[in-house]
Amino acid sequence: VPALPACHAGPSSRIAWPLNRRILYNRCSADPSGKPWSQEKALIWWDPTLVGDPEKGTLGKWTGKDVPDFNVTLAPHAPGGQDPFIMLPTGVGGIFAAMNEGPFPEHYEPWESPVKNLLSSVQVNPVVKVWEPEKQGAPEKFPIVATTYRVAEHWQAGAMTRNLPWLAELVPAMFVEVSESLAKAKGIRNGQKVIVSSARGEVEAIAVVTPRLKPLVVNGQTVEQVGLIWHFGYQGFVTGDIANKLTPHIGDGNTMIPEYKAFLVDVRGV
């Protein structure tokens, strides 16, 4: 598991949350006896020669190159001394931990999809939370799959990146990536203003025609896809339409994380 990013306090900040741990669940870097699995990648280990509790005069202590992400008071041979999951009350991982979505993995299509679910007889996850169900786009009207993402120049919140002149100059306008085949079919030119619409609304964006995006063939059906960037809004050095005008209001069954990575749209030139 990669280390968490440094705090956003400024260039002088050199800590990681929580407790300055660089690698989460780092107990897994050592075997059950506390010996590193690999000496070349040794991270945390049990040293039986170190003084553990000076008051009791006990020997043995966890040491290493990172802050332990487990119960450091327990020796490897003690009950719980091999448990790596400090955030869980049991100390161990959970196989059947999917809560509302059930214990076994299953593939469901997004709430808006141009194709039938080929891997399950159930099209959409039955436990998702749907707000505004009447605003579901049909593939007959919105045949293109859209996704949203960041670019490096706007990696943080829009309130930050749109108010930094050099970043605003690098990404001066809301844009949508369009495949060469879709651009040809729609008569869209690179750099042209286009309207991207969904069942929730529409946004204006600059078309970026690129070979980076290509159509997919799903069950014999050609499906085009477009990509929209985050972080444009009505304030800052540069402004633009907000991608969330298009996204559906869907929450997954466990965390209510929204389904912003796959939804249906159409694109037309201005």
PEQUI-V293620 format. One line per field, one symbol per residue. psi: psi as a letter, one per 30 degrees, with the letter a starting at -180 (. if undefined). A space follows every 10 residues. Layout:
# PEQUI-V293620
psi: ???
This chain:
# PEQUI-V293620
psi: kllllllhfa ffkhlkklgg kekkhffffl lffgkkekff gkeklkjffl kdjeefgllk kklaglkkha jffkleflkf fgkfiffkff flljeigfcf glfkkkkkll ejkflkjffl fkekkfglkj khffhkkkfe eifkkkllll lefheakefe efgjeeeeee iflklkkkle eeeeefhklk fkklkkkaff allklkkjkk fekllljjhg kkjlklkkll glagllekll lkffffklik klfefgklig fjlkllkll.
